[in-house]
Amino acid sequence: MVQKNSETVISFDNVQKVYSNKSGMTYVALRGISFEIKRGEFVAIMGPSGSGKTTVLDLIGTLDSPTAGTITISGKRVTEMSNSELATLRNEEIGFVFQSYNLVPYLSAIQNVTLPTLVSKRRGEEVMRTAAKLLEEVGLAGKFEKKPNELSGGEQQRVAVVRALINNPKILLADEPTGNLDTKSAIAVLQILARVNREYGTTIVLSTHDPEVGIFAKRRIFIRDGIITKENMMQKLSETKKL
């Protein structure tokens, strides 16, 4: 088991986010929120639709920028970084898992997994061995060459999780990762995330509106109407927990 420490890897300081459309109308998504996440934590950002939780994940992943406030990722102030520096940060330190899987339909499972390594310029047998090992660990041995349409929803999401892990990120972001899954598949994916957190020490931040998903995290941050309403720590949960 990887030992966790007290290093802060994600910090929001009075972060605000306001969206504007072409007609000049504005929508305030975040109203000045502050929190810190330590290395090795498994945190659920929880709230109803439109609460701002996906905006939080987009900002952590540097897919968007704040209107005001300071965001620090792995000791770097992202608001002071160039686009190329942000791209490097995303590729080297952050993995993404989306609700809709986002797999390339004409690529096999193992090709989808190794896709991020093209940017990092990792090549050869080592990458394929790592991809195969990870796919086996999530129960997809024998399905390396299957295309997404030949896999179930749960299997596609497991491929997406492995793809997010292939570059050994420090942070894994999962935006409603079980939203399109049946109960059995959802539990399987959440168990994989819990194991990744425990065995690799990967910091995981998951967004969800579902309390039964949130209990797989060790800490929950509740957000509503763009503000944090409360936080709490969870007692240890058995990975056999049923949804």
VENVENJO-V950978 format. One record per run of one state. SS is the DSSP state (h for helix, s for strand, l for the rest). FROM is the first residue (numbers start at 1). TO is the last residue. Records with the same first field share a line. If there is no record, write none. Layout:
SS->FROM-TO, FROM-TO
This chain:
l->1-7, 21-25, 39-41, 47-52, 61-67, 74-75, 81-82, 99-107, 115-115, 121-123, 138-146, 151-152, 166-170, 176-182, 201-202, 209-210, 215-218, 225-226, 234-243
s->8-20, 26-38, 42-46, 68-73, 76-77, 94-98, 108-108, 147-147, 171-175, 203-208, 219-224, 227-233
h->53-60, 78-80, 83-93, 109-114, 116-120, 124-137, 148-150, 153-165, 183-200, 211-214
